[in-house]
Amino acid sequence: MSIGNSPEDERPFSDVSGVSEEARPSVGRALRQARIAAGRTVDDISRATRVRTAIVHAIEADDFAPCGGDVYARGHIRTLARAVHLDPAPLIAQYDAEHGGRPAPTPAAPLFEAERIRPERRGPNWTAAMVAAIVAVVGFVGFTAFKGGDSGSDAKSQVAEGTTRTPTQASSPTPKKDKPAAPTAEPSDSAIAAAPQDKVTVQVSAPNGRSWISAKDHNGRMLFDGLLKKGESKTFQDNTKINLILGDAGAIQLYVNGKKIQDDFRPGAVERLTYTKGDPEVG
């Protein structure tokens, strides 16, 4: 029986889990012994692990301050241990025992509860804002159309009547519609004289048959779009111009600014016409 060191004492350090704390080498010494036993230099380990040479020297001297914290120290120990073929788990456990251990894990349930009760931040309700804006626009357009329709009706009534109403007519309880002008009759001299000089006035009559007509003002607002029956007439007025479309121009008679338009429209012909202030002329 040999009383000297057994051959096992000359083996490289490979496992410190079964060694007593008194006989167990430090973490740094264990890594250094394993590196030497592997026949590798500090520069070799640094190149293989990408851990700086100064940090490798410090760890082998059990100085973990250059690592920058326990998390980085554990990572370097694990990397160096694998590079020299050591099991990193016992070394990390030894490091934790010598340096205060790992921080206690934070329970997941309280964090989850905190996230769940945290009030959710909500951005502006753009949908409600868009709906409100659309309602406002529709209301404005409807109000404008209503006011425009009222003013157009008043203008039509004044032109159709042709003359300025006398006090006796104003006091008469008989509505104006009880005394319409004959639909086939041409405008009288008084009606021609009453056409405003600063506006364009167009009267469309259908003495020879019916025709579809369309009338728009200078803004493109529709004044009338429909069928003008035989014997009916429509009068339109605008500050700038009147745009007309006649479905059957041969059935239509036009009076522009109080003057009869002498035309040769053929029956069934579709005509697009534009009239302005002043003498009748097709635009």
C-alpha positions in Angstrom: 0.0 0.0 0.0 1.4 3.4 -1.0 1.5 6.0 1.7 2.1 8.9 -0.8 -0.3 10.7 -3.1 -2.5 8.4 -5.1 -2.6 8.8 -8.9 -6.1 10.3 -8.5 -4.5 13.4 -6.8 -2.6 14.2 -10.0 -5.7 14.2 -12.2 -7.1 17.5 -13.5 -9.9 18.9 -11.4 -13.1 17.9 -13.1 -15.9 17.7 -10.5 -16.1 19.5 -7.1 -19.6 18.3 -6.1 -18.4 15.5 -4.0 -15.5 17.3 -2.3 -15.8 18.8 1.2 -15.8 22.5 1.5 -12.4 22.6 3.2 -10.7 20.5 0.4 -12.7 22.1 -2.4 -10.7 24.6 -4.5 -12.1 28.0 -5.2 -14.0 28.6 -8.4 -11.2 30.5 -9.9 -8.6 27.9 -8.9 -10.7 25.1 -10.3 -11.0 26.9 -13.7 -7.2 27.6 -13.7 -6.3 24.0 -12.9 -8.6 22.7 -15.6 -7.1 25.1 -18.2 -3.5 24.1 -17.3 -4.5 20.4 -17.5 -6.0 21.0 -20.9 -2.7 22.5 -22.0 -4.3 25.9 -23.0 -3.1 29.5 -22.2 -5.3 32.4 -21.1 -5.1 33.8 -24.5 -6.3 30.6 -26.0 -9.3 30.6 -23.7 -10.0 34.3 -24.4 -10.0 33.7 -28.2 -12.2 30.7 -27.8 -14.8 32.2 -25.5 -14.5 35.9 -26.5 -14.0 36.7 -22.8 -11.4 39.4 -22.4 -8.0 38.3 -21.1 -8.1 40.6 -18.1 -11.4 39.1 -17.0 -10.1 35.5 -17.4 -7.1 36.4 -15.2 -9.4 38.1 -12.6 -11.8 35.1 -12.5 -8.9 32.6 -12.0 -7.8 34.9 -9.1 -11.3 34.7 -7.7 -11.8 38.4 -8.4 -15.3 38.8 -10.0 -15.6 42.6 -9.8 -14.5 43.1 -13.4 -17.4 41.0 -14.5 -19.8 43.8 -13.8 -22.3 41.9 -11.6 -23.4 38.4 -10.5 -25.3 37.8 -13.7 -22.3 38.4 -15.8 -20.0 36.5 -13.4 -22.2 33.4 -13.7 -22.2 33.7 -17.4 -18.4 33.9 -17.6 -18.0 31.0 -15.2 -20.3 28.9 -17.4 -18.5 29.8 -20.6 -15.0 29.2 -19.2 -16.0 25.9 -17.6 -17.3 24.6 -20.9 -14.2 25.7 -22.6 -12.0 23.5 -20.3 -14.5 20.6 -20.2 -15.8 21.2 -16.7 -19.4 20.8 -15.5 -20.5 24.5 -14.9 -23.3 23.7 -12.5 -21.2 22.9 -9.4 -19.0 25.9 -10.0 -22.1 28.2 -10.3 -23.6 26.7 -7.2 -20.3 27.3 -5.3 -20.2 30.9 -6.6 -23.7 31.5 -5.3 -22.9 30.0 -1.9 -19.8 32.2 -1.6 -21.4 35.4 -2.9 -24.8 35.5 -1.4 -26.7 33.3 -3.8 -29.2 34.2 -6.5 -31.8 36.9 -5.8 -35.2 35.5 -4.8 -37.5 35.2 -7.8 -40.4 37.5 -8.0 -43.8 35.7 -7.7 -45.6 35.7 -11.0 -49.1 36.0 -9.6 -48.7 39.5 -8.1 -47.1 40.8 -11.3 -50.0 39.4 -13.3 -52.5 40.9 -10.9 -50.8 44.3 -11.2 -50.9 44.1 -15.0 -54.5 43.1 -15.0 -55.7 45.9 -12.7 -53.6 48.5 -14.4 -56.0 50.9 -16.2 -55.8 50.7 -19.9 -55.0 53.9 -21.6 -57.3 54.7 -24.4 -56.7 57.1 -27.3 -59.2 59.5 -28.8 -62.4 58.0 -30.1 -61.9 58.9 -33.7 -65.0 56.9 -34.8 -67.3 59.1 -32.7 -65.5 62.2 -33.9 -66.0 61.2 -37.5 -69.7 60.4 -37.0 -70.2 63.8 -35.4 -68.4 65.6 -38.2 -70.5 63.8 -40.9 -73.8 64.6 -39.0 -72.7 68.3 -38.9 -71.9 68.4 -42.6 -75.2 66.7 -43.6 -77.1 69.1 -41.4 -75.4 72.1 -43.0 -76.0 70.8 -46.5 -79.6 70.2 -45.8 -80.1 73.6 -44.2 -78.4 75.3 -47.2 -80.5 73.4 -49.7 -83.7 74.2 -47.7 -82.8 78.0 -47.7 -81.8 77.8 -51.4 -85.1 76.1 -52.3 -87.1 78.8 -50.5 -85.3 81.6 -52.3 -85.6 79.8 -55.6 -89.3 79.4 -55.1 -89.8 83.1 -54.3 -87.8 84.1 -57.4 -89.9 81.7 -59.6 -93.1 83.1 -58.2 -92.0 86.7 -58.9 -91.0 85.9 -62.5 -94.1 83.9 -63.3 -96.3 86.6 -62.0 -94.6 89.0 -64.4 -95.8 92.4 -62.8 -95.4 94.1 -59.5 -98.3 93.4 -57.3 -100.5 96.3 -56.4 -101.8 97.0 -52.9 -105.2 95.7 -54.0 -103.6 92.4 -55.1 -101.6 92.1 -51.9 -104.8 92.5 -49.8 -106.7 90.0 -51.9 -107.3 86.7 -50.1 -107.2 84.8 -53.5 -104.0 82.8 -53.8 -101.7 83.5 -56.7 -102.1 80.0 -58.0 -105.8 80.7 -58.8 -104.7 83.1 -61.6 -101.9 81.3 -63.5 -101.0 82.6 -66.9 -102.1 80.5 -69.9 -99.3 77.9 -70.5 -99.3 78.4 -74.3 -99.5 82.2 -74.2 -96.3 84.2 -74.9 -95.0 86.5 -72.2 -96.6 89.9 -72.2 -94.7 93.2 -72.8 -95.0 93.9 -69.0 -93.4 90.5 -68.3 -90.5 91.2 -70.7 -90.0 94.5 -69.1 -90.0 93.0 -65.6 -87.0 90.6 -66.4 -84.1 91.9 -64.1 -81.2 93.2 -66.1 -78.7 92.0 -63.5 -79.8 88.4 -63.7 -80.5 85.7 -66.3 -84.1 84.6 -66.6 -85.1 81.6 -68.7 -88.7 80.4 -69.3 -89.1 76.9 -70.8 -92.5 76.1 -72.3 -93.8 73.0 -73.9 -96.6 74.1 -76.3 -96.0 71.4 -78.9 -95.6 68.3 -76.7 -93.8 67.0 -73.7 -90.1 66.9 -73.1 -87.7 65.9 -70.3 -85.6 68.9 -69.2 -82.8 69.6 -66.7 -81.8 73.0 -65.4 -78.8 74.0 -63.2 -77.5 77.3 -61.9 -73.9 78.5 -62.2 -72.8 76.5 -59.2 -74.1 73.3 -60.7 -77.1 73.1 -58.3 -80.0 71.3 -59.8 -83.0 73.6 -60.2 -85.3 71.1 -62.0 -84.9 67.6 -63.5 -88.0 66.0 -64.8 -90.8 65.8 -67.4 -92.4 69.0 -68.7 -95.8 68.0 -69.9 -97.6 69.6 -72.9 -98.9 73.1 -72.0 -96.7 73.4 -68.9 -93.8 75.9 -68.4 -91.0 76.5 -66.0 -89.1 79.7 -65.2 -85.5 79.6 -63.9 -83.3 82.6 -62.7 -79.7 82.9 -61.6 -77.2 85.7 -61.0 -74.8 84.4 -63.7 -76.0 81.7 -66.0 -78.5 78.9 -66.5 -77.5 75.5 -68.0 -80.2 73.6 -69.8 -80.6 70.1 -71.2 -83.6 69.5 -73.5 -84.6 65.9 -74.1 -86.9 66.8 -77.1 -85.9 70.3 -78.2 -88.5 70.4 -81.0 -91.3 70.5 -78.4 -89.8 73.4 -76.4 -90.2 77.2 -76.7 -87.6 79.3 -74.9 -87.8 82.9 -73.6 -84.5 84.3 -72.3 -84.4 87.6 -70.5 -87.9 88.3 -71.8 -87.0 87.6 -75.4 -88.2 84.7 -77.5 -85.5 82.5 -78.8 -85.9 81.9 -82.6 -84.5 78.4 -83.1 -84.8 75.5 -85.5 -84.6 72.6 -83.0 -85.6 69.4 -84.6 -88.2 67.1 -82.9 -86.5 64.5 -80.8 -83.2 66.3 -80.8 -81.3 66.6 -77.5 -79.8 70.1 -76.9 -77.4 71.4 -74.3 -77.7 75.2 -73.8 -76.2 77.8 -71.6 -77.7 81.4 -71.2 -76.2 84.4 -69.5 -77.2 88.0 -68.7 -77.7 90.4 -71.6 -78.9 89.5 -75.1 -79.9 85.9 -75.6 -77.0 83.9 -76.8 -76.1 80.2 -76.6 -72.9 79.7 -74.5 
